[in-house]
């Protein structure tokens, strides 16, 4: 599923000028974020979950990422999942059904 999301994200950003950077983030202790979009000195973490429900544990990696990036603006983050509802997981993280984006 992550490969599909990567393909769709890449299609969306490939013709933008300036082109956003798209990368993966992981620490030595195993914290990770599936995709980070860097655009205009801002970071947008994106986590992909195969479940139909999201839990507070779904944003562990995003929390670690945000803590590690204290000096860079992170306006919001997204968890893409197989559910059917848009849900706020905290004040800056939305869980969005995959079908809404692609």
RAKA-V509169 format. One record per pair of residues at least 4 apart in sequence whose C-alpha atoms are under 6 Angstrom apart, sorted by sequence separation. I is the first residue (numbers start at 0). J is the second residue. D is the distance in Angstrom with one decimal. If there is no record, write none. Layout:
{{I,J,D} {I,J,D}}
//
This chain:
{{5,9,5.9} {9,13,5.7} {26,30,5.3} {37,41,5.7} {88,92,5.5} {25,30,5.5} {37,42,4.6} {87,92,6.0} {88,93,5.8} {25,31,4.1} {36,42,5.7} {87,93,4.6} {24,31,5.4} {36,43,5.0} {86,93,5.7} {24,32,5.2} {35,43,5.6} {86,94,5.1} {35,44,4.4} {85,94,5.6} {23,33,5.4} {34,44,5.9} {35,45,6.0} {85,95,4.8} {23,34,4.8} {34,45,5.0} {22,34,5.5} {23,35,5.9} {22,35,5.3} {33,46,5.1} {83,96,5.5} {21,35,5.6} {32,46,5.8} {82,96,5.3} {21,36,4.7} {77,92,5.5} {79,94,5.8} {81,96,5.5} {20,36,5.6} {75,91,4.8} {76,92,4.7} {77,93,5.0} {78,94,4.5} {79,95,5.0} {80,96,5.0} {81,97,5.8} {20,37,5.0} {75,92,5.8} {77,94,5.8} {79,96,5.6} {80,97,5.6} {19,37,5.4} {79,97,5.5} {19,38,4.7} {32,60,5.4} {31,60,5.0} {30,60,5.3} {43,73,5.9} {51,81,4.6} {52,82,5.8} {41,72,4.9} {42,73,5.0} {45,76,5.9} {47,78,5.7} {49,80,5.8} {50,81,5.8} {51,82,4.1} {41,73,5.8} {44,76,5.0} {45,77,4.9} {46,78,4.6} {47,79,4.8} {48,80,4.9} {49,81,6.0} {43,76,5.5} {45,78,5.7}}
//
